[in-house]
Amino acid sequence: MGQDAFMEPLSCTVWIIQCKIYLLLIGTCSGLKVTVPSHTVHGIRGQALYLPVHYDFHIPASDIQIIWLFERPHTMPKYLLGSVNKSVVPDLEFQHKFTMMPPNASLLINPLRFTDEGNYIVKVNIHRNGTLSSSQKIQVTVDDPVTKPMVQTHPSSGVVEYVGNMTLTCQVDGGTRLLYQWLKNGRPVHSTSTYSFSPQNNTLHIAPVTKEDVGNYSCLVKNAVSERESDILVPTIYYGPYGLQVNSDKGLKVGEVFTVDLGEAILFDCSADSYPPNTYSWIQRTDNTTYIIKHGPLLEVASEKVAQKTTDYVCCAYNNITGRRDETHFTVIITSVGLEKLEQKGKSLSPLASITGISLFLIISMSILFLWKKYQPYKAIKQKLEGRPETEYRKTHTFSGHEDALDDFGIYEFVAFPDASGVPRMPSRSIPTSNATSRQDLHGTIYEVIQHIPVQQPDDPEKDDSSLACHHKSINCENSQKSTLDL
């Protein structure tokens, strides 16, 4: 008993010190703090809703009490349930609807109804030599999720620019507290001189409709618990033609003049921005007269079939819905520059081709010259020797040297031919050699010496028969150089 009396002033002193510390740090000395993650919680009807609550205190407590109250605007708070330590005491009216698990102060509402929307007040009391209290308020909203919206346009058949107006309406079958937002090509649509909205923003009115209003429209609907976007709608707007122009696959275009080379066929393409697509017609002007030559966006002109070198054409585009038409004029000039370039290209050779041709000519010429020098003299001598009658060889005499100088007088012709030739050889006389020299070295290149004896006068009877005689000498030498010196 005395110990308790002694401890009570001590605990009071500690509490006072802690109170002063909390007063400096957090601005309060109650020692109890209740917090909630959000003061507004959105719930979906028919589902459970959890209201989290956190509290802490820094002094010893003997008892902890938690109380939940519910209030609606202009009404008194209503008791839902409470607890002391771990004992829960619910209101019998809501005992199956609200759940709490002390010492956790969070509240579970299941299921959530529209009637559950309002303010929920949580109060926490702790008792230790007195009572400390703290409370928080949470606002709960209850909504139905948004169903997928659908956009309708009026008139559904489409409108002509600068003539008609258009209304887009966004319809949603389910959802509460809906917010509407219109999107064009994924970006929000704002009010302008031609765009206006209904009070709830679920209707978009366009007046008048222009080509700039063409695009992808959608409706975004959202509330506190969900959001949905409609499918893309492209309203039907009739416009055009705009930006009519003529292009070609070849030829030179300067302004409204096309220059085409003679002999070429050129394809012209006429195009313009329009909906629905335009109908095109091509008109040719000749000698102050015009006539339609083709229908469709494409026109092919063959330059060799055009009688005049300068021809005027007109492309006309017509939109049968808007009733608008547009046309563009251009001139085609046919020149002979293309043929002249083609002829020059055929006559002239590239430098690489010229170098290649000259190189091939030199290589072939050198090859022919080399082959002629290598084989042609041999063939000529061979033919000459093969064509000589065999009797001439039989008349030849064999000499080992110069027996008589008078016999050497005359005109000599030296003819050399290889061993492989088919001309019969005269047997050669052996020349004495040293024992160290083989018998094979005794035979060298064979030369045949032909002696032409001048024609004698008829008064010399001894030489009448030999005026045209031809003597052959076969000399067997060690080598061709020595034989040449001897001769």
Secondary structure as a PSIPRED ss2 file (coil, helix, strand):
# PSIPRED VFORMAT (PSIPRED V4.0)

   1 M C   1.000  0.000  0.000
   2 G H   0.000  1.000  0.000
   3 Q H   0.000  1.000  0.000
   4 D H   0.000  1.000  0.000
   5 A H   0.000  1.000  0.000
   6 F H   0.000  1.000  0.000
   7 M H   0.000  1.000  0.000
   8 E H   0.000  1.000  0.000
   9 P H   0.000  1.000  0.000
  10 L H   0.000  1.000  0.000
  11 S H   0.000  1.000  0.000
  12 C H   0.000  1.000  0.000
  13 T H   0.000  1.000  0.000
  14 V H   0.000  1.000  0.000
  15 W H   0.000  1.000  0.000
  16 I H   0.000  1.000  0.000
  17 I H   0.000  1.000  0.000
  18 Q H   0.000  1.000  0.000
  19 C H   0.000  1.000  0.000
  20 K H   0.000  1.000  0.000
  21 I H   0.000  1.000  0.000
  22 Y H   0.000  1.000  0.000
  23 L H   0.000  1.000  0.000
  24 L H   0.000  1.000  0.000
  25 L H   0.000  1.000  0.000
  26 I H   0.000  1.000  0.000
  27 G C   1.000  0.000  0.000
  28 T C   1.000  0.000  0.000
  29 C C   1.000  0.000  0.000
  30 S C   1.000  0.000  0.000
  31 G C   1.000  0.000  0.000
  32 L E   0.000  0.000  1.000
  33 K E   0.000  0.000  1.000
  34 V E   0.000  0.000  1.000
  35 T E   0.000  0.000  1.000
  36 V C   1.000  0.000  0.000
  37 P C   1.000  0.000  0.000
  38 S C   1.000  0.000  0.000
  39 H C   1.000  0.000  0.000
  40 T E   0.000  0.000  1.000
  41 V E   0.000  0.000  1.000
  42 H E   0.000  0.000  1.000
  43 G E   0.000  0.000  1.000
  44 I E   0.000  0.000  1.000
  45 R C   1.000  0.000  0.000
  46 G C   1.000  0.000  0.000
  47 Q C   1.000  0.000  0.000
  48 A C   1.000  0.000  0.000
  49 L E   0.000  0.000  1.000
  50 Y E   0.000  0.000  1.000
  51 L E   0.000  0.000  1.000
  52 P C   1.000  0.000  0.000
  53 V C   1.000  0.000  0.000
  54 H E   0.000  0.000  1.000
  55 Y E   0.000  0.000  1.000
  56 D E   0.000  0.000  1.000
  57 F E   0.000  0.000  1.000
  58 H C   1.000  0.000  0.000
  59 I C   1.000  0.000  0.000
  60 P C   1.000  0.000  0.000
  61 A C   1.000  0.000  0.000
  62 S C   1.000  0.000  0.000
  63 D E   0.000  0.000  1.000
  64 I E   0.000  0.000  1.000
  65 Q E   0.000  0.000  1.000
  66 I E   0.000  0.000  1.000
  67 I E   0.000  0.000  1.000
  68 W E   0.000  0.000  1.000
  69 L E   0.000  0.000  1.000
  70 F E   0.000  0.000  1.000
  71 E E   0.000  0.000  1.000
  72 R C   1.000  0.000  0.000
  73 P C   1.000  0.000  0.000
  74 H C   1.000  0.000  0.000
  75 T C   1.000  0.000  0.000
  76 M C   1.000  0.000  0.000
  77 P C   1.000  0.000  0.000
  78 K E   0.000  0.000  1.000
  79 Y E   0.000  0.000  1.000
  80 L E   0.000  0.000  1.000
  81 L E   0.000  0.000  1.000
  82 G E   0.000  0.000  1.000
  83 S E   0.000  0.000  1.000
  84 V E   0.000  0.000  1.000
  85 N C   1.000  0.000  0.000
  86 K C   1.000  0.000  0.000
  87 S E   0.000  0.000  1.000
  88 V E   0.000  0.000  1.000
  89 V E   0.000  0.000  1.000
  90 P E   0.000  0.000  1.000
  91 D C   1.000  0.000  0.000
  92 L H   0.000  1.000  0.000
  93 E H   0.000  1.000  0.000
  94 F H   0.000  1.000  0.000
  95 Q C   1.000  0.000  0.000
  96 H C   1.000  0.000  0.000
  97 K C   1.000  0.000  0.000
  98 F E   0.000  0.000  1.000
  99 T E   0.000  0.000  1.000
 100 M C   1.000  0.000  0.000
 101 M C   1.000  0.000  0.000
 102 P C   1.000  0.000  0.000
 103 P C   1.000  0.000  0.000
 104 N C   1.000  0.000  0.000
 105 A C   1.000  0.000  0.000
 106 S C   1.000  0.000  0.000
 107 L E   0.000  0.000  1.000
 108 L E   0.000  0.000  1.000
 109 I E   0.000  0.000  1.000
 110 N C   1.000  0.000  0.000
 111 P C   1.000  0.000  0.000
 112 L C   1.000  0.000  0.000
 113 R C   1.000  0.000  0.000
 114 F H   0.000  1.000  0.000
 115 T H   0.000  1.000  0.000
 116 D H   0.000  1.000  0.000
 117 E C   1.000  0.000  0.000
 118 G E   0.000  0.000  1.000
 119 N E   0.000  0.000  1.000
 120 Y E   0.000  0.000  1.000
 121 I E   0.000  0.000  1.000
 122 V E   0.000  0.000  1.000
 123 K E   0.000  0.000  1.000
 124 V E   0.000  0.000  1.000
 125 N E   0.000  0.000  1.000
 126 I E   0.000  0.000  1.000
 127 H E   0.000  0.000  1.000
 128 R C   1.000  0.000  0.000
 129 N C   1.000  0.000  0.000
 130 G C   1.000  0.000  0.000
 131 T E   0.000  0.000  1.000
 132 L E   0.000  0.000  1.000
 133 S E   0.000  0.000  1.000
 134 S E   0.000  0.000  1.000
 135 S E   0.000  0.000  1.000
 136 Q E   0.000  0.000  1.000
 137 K E   0.000  0.000  1.000
 138 I E   0.000  0.000  1.000
 139 Q E   0.000  0.000  1.000
 140 V E   0.000  0.000  1.000
 141 T E   0.000  0.000  1.000
 142 V E   0.000  0.000  1.000
 143 D E   0.000  0.000  1.000
 144 D C   1.000  0.000  0.000
 145 P C   1.000  0.000  0.000
 146 V C   1.000  0.000  0.000
 147 T C   1.000  0.000  0.000
 148 K C   1.000  0.000  0.000
 149 P C   1.000  0.000  0.000
 150 M E   0.000  0.000  1.000
 151 V E   0.000  0.000  1.000
 152 Q E   0.000  0.000  1.000
 153 T E   0.000  0.000  1.000
 154 H E   0.000  0.000  1.000
 155 P C   1.000  0.000  0.000
 156 S C   1.000  0.000  0.000
 157 S C   1.000  0.000  0.000
 158 G C   1.000  0.000  0.000
 159 V E   0.000  0.000  1.000
 160 V E   0.000  0.000  1.000
 161 E C   1.000  0.000  0.000
 162 Y C   1.000  0.000  0.000
 163 V C   1.000  0.000  0.000
 164 G C   1.000  0.000  0.000
 165 N C   1.000  0.000  0.000
 166 M E   0.000  0.000  1.000
 167 T E   0.000  0.000  1.000
 168 L E   0.000  0.000  1.000
 169 T E   0.000  0.000  1.000
 170 C E   0.000  0.000  1.000
 171 Q E   0.000  0.000  1.000
 172 V C   1.000  0.000  0.000
 173 D C   1.000  0.000  0.000
 174 G C   1.000  0.000  0.000
 175 G C   1.000  0.000  0.000
 176 T C   1.000  0.000  0.000
 177 R C   1.000  0.000  0.000
 178 L C   1.000  0.000  0.000
 179 L E   0.000  0.000  1.000
 180 Y E   0.000  0.000  1.000
 181 Q E   0.000  0.000  1.000
 182 W E   0.000  0.000  1.000
 183 L E   0.000  0.000  1.000
 184 K E   0.000  0.000  1.000
 185 N C   1.000  0.000  0.000
 186 G C   1.000  0.000  0.000
 187 R E   0.000  0.000  1.000
 188 P E   0.000  0.000  1.000
 189 V C   1.000  0.000  0.000
 190 H C   1.000  0.000  0.000
 191 S C   1.000  0.000  0.000
 192 T C   1.000  0.000  0.000
 193 S C   1.000  0.000  0.000
 194 T C   1.000  0.000  0.000
 195 Y E   0.000  0.000  1.000
 196 S E   0.000  0.000  1.000
 197 F E   0.000  0.000  1.000
 198 S C   1.000  0.000  0.000
 199 P C   1.000  0.000  0.000
 200 Q C   1.000  0.000  0.000
 201 N C   1.000  0.000  0.000
 202 N C   1.000  0.000  0.000
 203 T E   0.000  0.000  1.000
 204 L E   0.000  0.000  1.000
 205 H E   0.000  0.000  1.000
 206 I E   0.000  0.000  1.000
 207 A C   1.000  0.000  0.000
 208 P C   1.000  0.000  0.000
 209 V C   1.000  0.000  0.000
 210 T C   1.000  0.000  0.000
 211 K H   0.000  1.000  0.000
 212 E H   0.000  1.000  0.000
 213 D H   0.000  1.000  0.000
 214 V C   1.000  0.000  0.000
 215 G C   1.000  0.000  0.000
 216 N C   1.000  0.000  0.000
 217 Y E   0.000  0.000  1.000
 218 S E   0.000  0.000  1.000
 219 C E   0.000  0.000  1.000
 220 L E   0.000  0.000  1.000
 221 V E   0.000  0.000  1.000
 222 K E   0.000  0.000  1.000
 223 N C   1.000  0.000  0.000
 224 A C   1.000  0.000  0.000
 225 V C   1.000  0.000  0.000
 226 S C   1.000  0.000  0.000
 227 E E   0.000  0.000  1.000
 228 R E   0.000  0.000  1.000
 229 E E   0.000  0.000  1.000
 230 S C   1.000  0.000  0.000
 231 D C   1.000  0.000  0.000
 232 I C   1.000  0.000  0.000
 233 L E   0.000  0.000  1.000
 234 V C   1.000  0.000  0.000
 235 P C   1.000  0.000  0.000
 236 T C   1.000  0.000  0.000
 237 I E   0.000  0.000  1.000
 238 Y E   0.000  0.000  1.000
 239 Y E   0.000  0.000  1.000
 240 G E   0.000  0.000  1.000
 241 P E   0.000  0.000  1.000
 242 Y E   0.000  0.000  1.000
 243 G E   0.000  0.000  1.000
 244 L E   0.000  0.000  1.000
 245 Q E   0.000  0.000  1.000
 246 V E   0.000  0.000  1.000
 247 N E   0.000  0.000  1.000
 248 S E   0.000  0.000  1.000
 249 D C   1.000  0.000  0.000
 250 K C   1.000  0.000  0.000
 251 G C   1.000  0.000  0.000
 252 L E   0.000  0.000  1.000
 253 K E   0.000  0.000  1.000
 254 V E   0.000  0.000  1.000
 255 G C   1.000  0.000  0.000
 256 E C   1.000  0.000  0.000
 257 V E   0.000  0.000  1.000
 258 F E   0.000  0.000  1.000
 259 T E   0.000  0.000  1.000
 260 V E   0.000  0.000  1.000
 261 D E   0.000  0.000  1.000
 262 L C   1.000  0.000  0.000
 263 G C   1.000  0.000  0.000
 264 E C   1.000  0.000  0.000
 265 A E   0.000  0.000  1.000
 266 I E   0.000  0.000  1.000
 267 L E   0.000  0.000  1.000
 268 F E   0.000  0.000  1.000
 269 D E   0.000  0.000  1.000
 270 C E   0.000  0.000  1.000
 271 S E   0.000  0.000  1.000
 272 A E   0.000  0.000  1.000
 273 D E   0.000  0.000  1.000
 274 S E   0.000  0.000  1.000
 275 Y E   0.000  0.000  1.000
 276 P C   1.000  0.000  0.000
 277 P C   1.000  0.000  0.000
 278 N C   1.000  0.000  0.000
 279 T E   0.000  0.000  1.000
 280 Y E   0.000  0.000  1.000
 281 S E   0.000  0.000  1.000
 282 W E   0.000  0.000  1.000
 283 I E   0.000  0.000  1.000
 284 Q E   0.000  0.000  1.000
 285 R E   0.000  0.000  1.000
 286 T E   0.000  0.000  1.000
 287 D C   1.000  0.000  0.000
 288 N C   1.000  0.000  0.000
 289 T E   0.000  0.000  1.000
 290 T E   0.000  0.000  1.000
 291 Y E   0.000  0.000  1.000
 292 I E   0.000  0.000  1.000
 293 I E   0.000  0.000  1.000
 294 K E   0.000  0.000  1.000
 295 H E   0.000  0.000  1.000
 296 G C   1.000  0.000  0.000
 297 P C   1.000  0.000  0.000
 298 L E   0.000  0.000  1.000
 299 L E   0.000  0.000  1.000
 300 E E   0.000  0.000  1.000
 301 V E   0.000  0.000  1.000
 302 A E   0.000  0.000  1.000
 303 S H   0.000  1.000  0.000
 304 E H   0.000  1.000  0.000
 305 K H   0.000  1.000  0.000
 306 V C   1.000  0.000  0.000
 307 A C   1.000  0.000  0.000
 308 Q C   1.000  0.000  0.000
 309 K C   1.000  0.000  0.000
 310 T E   0.000  0.000  1.000
 311 T E   0.000  0.000  1.000
 312 D E   0.000  0.000  1.000
 313 Y E   0.000  0.000  1.000
 314 V E   0.000  0.000  1.000
 315 C E   0.000  0.000  1.000
 316 C E   0.000  0.000  1.000
 317 A E   0.000  0.000  1.000
 318 Y E   0.000  0.000  1.000
 319 N C   1.000  0.000  0.000
 320 N C   1.000  0.000  0.000
 321 I C   1.000  0.000  0.000
 322 T C   1.000  0.000  0.000
 323 G C   1.000  0.000  0.000
 324 R C   1.000  0.000  0.000
 325 R E   0.000  0.000  1.000
 326 D E   0.000  0.000  1.000
 327 E E   0.000  0.000  1.000
 328 T E   0.000  0.000  1.000
 329 H E   0.000  0.000  1.000
 330 F E   0.000  0.000  1.000
 331 T E   0.000  0.000  1.000
 332 V E   0.000  0.000  1.000
 333 I E   0.000  0.000  1.000
 334 I E   0.000  0.000  1.000
 335 T E   0.000  0.000  1.000
 336 S C   1.000  0.000  0.000
 337 V H   0.000  1.000  0.000
 338 G H   0.000  1.000  0.000
 339 L H   0.000  1.000  0.000
 340 E H   0.000  1.000  0.000
 341 K H   0.000  1.000  0.000
 342 L H   0.000  1.000  0.000
 343 E H   0.000  1.000  0.000
 344 Q H   0.000  1.000  0.000
 345 K H   0.000  1.000  0.000
 346 G H   0.000  1.000  0.000
 347 K H   0.000  1.000  0.000
 348 S C   1.000  0.000  0.000
 349 L C   1.000  0.000  0.000
 350 S C   1.000  0.000  0.000
 351 P H   0.000  1.000  0.000
 352 L H   0.000  1.000  0.000
 353 A H   0.000  1.000  0.000
 354 S H   0.000  1.000  0.000
 355 I H   0.000  1.000  0.000
 356 T H   0.000  1.000  0.000
 357 G H   0.000  1.000  0.000
 358 I H   0.000  1.000  0.000
 359 S H   0.000  1.000  0.000
 360 L H   0.000  1.000  0.000
 361 F H   0.000  1.000  0.000
 362 L H   0.000  1.000  0.000
 363 I H   0.000  1.000  0.000
 364 I H   0.000  1.000  0.000
 365 S H   0.000  1.000  0.000
 366 M H   0.000  1.000  0.000
 367 S H   0.000  1.000  0.000
 368 I H   0.000  1.000  0.000
 369 L H   0.000  1.000  0.000
 370 F H   0.000  1.000  0.000
 371 L H   0.000  1.000  0.000
 372 W H   0.000  1.000  0.000
 373 K H   0.000  1.000  0.000
 374 K H   0.000  1.000  0.000
 375 Y H   0.000  1.000  0.000
 376 Q H   0.000  1.000  0.000
 377 P H   0.000  1.000  0.000
 378 Y H   0.000  1.000  0.000
 379 K H   0.000  1.000  0.000
 380 A H   0.000  1.000  0.000
 381 I H   0.000  1.000  0.000
 382 K H   0.000  1.000  0.000
 383 Q H   0.000  1.000  0.000
 384 K H   0.000  1.000  0.000
 385 L H   0.000  1.000  0.000
 386 E H   0.000  1.000  0.000
 387 G C   1.000  0.000  0.000
 388 R C   1.000  0.000  0.000
 389 P C   1.000  0.000  0.000
 390 E H   0.000  1.000  0.000
 391 T H   0.000  1.000  0.000
 392 E H   0.000  1.000  0.000
 393 Y H   0.000  1.000  0.000
 394 R H   0.000  1.000  0.000
 395 K C   1.000  0.000  0.000
 396 T C   1.000  0.000  0.000
 397 H E   0.000  0.000  1.000
 398 T E   0.000  0.000  1.000
 399 F C   1.000  0.000  0.000
 400 S C   1.000  0.000  0.000
 401 G C   1.000  0.000  0.000
 402 H C   1.000  0.000  0.000
 403 E C   1.000  0.000  0.000
 404 D C   1.000  0.000  0.000
 405 A C   1.000  0.000  0.000
 406 L C   1.000  0.000  0.000
 407 D C   1.000  0.000  0.000
 408 D C   1.000  0.000  0.000
 409 F C   1.000  0.000  0.000
 410 G C   1.000  0.000  0.000
 411 I E   0.000  0.000  1.000
 412 Y E   0.000  0.000  1.000
 413 E E   0.000  0.000  1.000
 414 F E   0.000  0.000  1.000
 415 V E   0.000  0.000  1.000
 416 A E   0.000  0.000  1.000
 417 F C   1.000  0.000  0.000
 418 P C   1.000  0.000  0.000
 419 D C   1.000  0.000  0.000
 420 A C   1.000  0.000  0.000
 421 S C   1.000  0.000  0.000
 422 G C   1.000  0.000  0.000
 423 V C   1.000  0.000  0.000
 424 P C   1.000  0.000  0.000
 425 R C   1.000  0.000  0.000
 426 M C   1.000  0.000  0.000
 427 P C   1.000  0.000  0.000
 428 S C   1.000  0.000  0.000
 429 R C   1.000  0.000  0.000
 430 S C   1.000  0.000  0.000
 431 I C   1.000  0.000  0.000
 432 P C   1.000  0.000  0.000
 433 T C   1.000  0.000  0.000
 434 S C   1.000  0.000  0.000
 435 N C   1.000  0.000  0.000
 436 A C   1.000  0.000  0.000
 437 T C   1.000  0.000  0.000
 438 S C   1.000  0.000  0.000
 439 R H   0.000  1.000  0.000
 440 Q H   0.000  1.000  0.000
 441 D H   0.000  1.000  0.000
 442 L H   0.000  1.000  0.000
 443 H C   1.000  0.000  0.000
 444 G C   1.000  0.000  0.000
 445 T C   1.000  0.000  0.000
 446 I E   0.000  0.000  1.000
 447 Y E   0.000  0.000  1.000
 448 E E   0.000  0.000  1.000
 449 V E   0.000  0.000  1.000
 450 I E   0.000  0.000  1.000
 451 Q E   0.000  0.000  1.000
 452 H E   0.000  0.000  1.000
 453 I C   1.000  0.000  0.000
 454 P C   1.000  0.000  0.000
 455 V C   1.000  0.000  0.000
 456 Q C   1.000  0.000  0.000
 457 Q C   1.000  0.000  0.000
 458 P C   1.000  0.000  0.000
 459 D C   1.000  0.000  0.000
 460 D C   1.000  0.000  0.000
 461 P H   0.000  1.000  0.000
 462 E H   0.000  1.000  0.000
 463 K H   0.000  1.000  0.000
 464 D C   1.000  0.000  0.000
 465 D C   1.000  0.000  0.000
 466 S C   1.000  0.000  0.000
 467 S C   1.000  0.000  0.000
 468 L C   1.000  0.000  0.000
 469 A C   1.000  0.000  0.000
 470 C E   0.000  0.000  1.000
 471 H E   0.000  0.000  1.000
 472 H E   0.000  0.000  1.000
 473 K E   0.000  0.000  1.000
 474 S E   0.000  0.000  1.000
 475 I E   0.000  0.000  1.000
 476 N E   0.000  0.000  1.000
 477 C C   1.000  0.000  0.000
 478 E C   1.000  0.000  0.000
 479 N C   1.000  0.000  0.000
 480 S H   0.000  1.000  0.000
 481 Q H   0.000  1.000  0.000
 482 K H   0.000  1.000  0.000
 483 S H   0.000  1.000  0.000
 484 T H   0.000  1.000  0.000
 485 L H   0.000  1.000  0.000
 486 D H   0.000  1.000  0.000
 487 L C   1.000  0.000  0.000
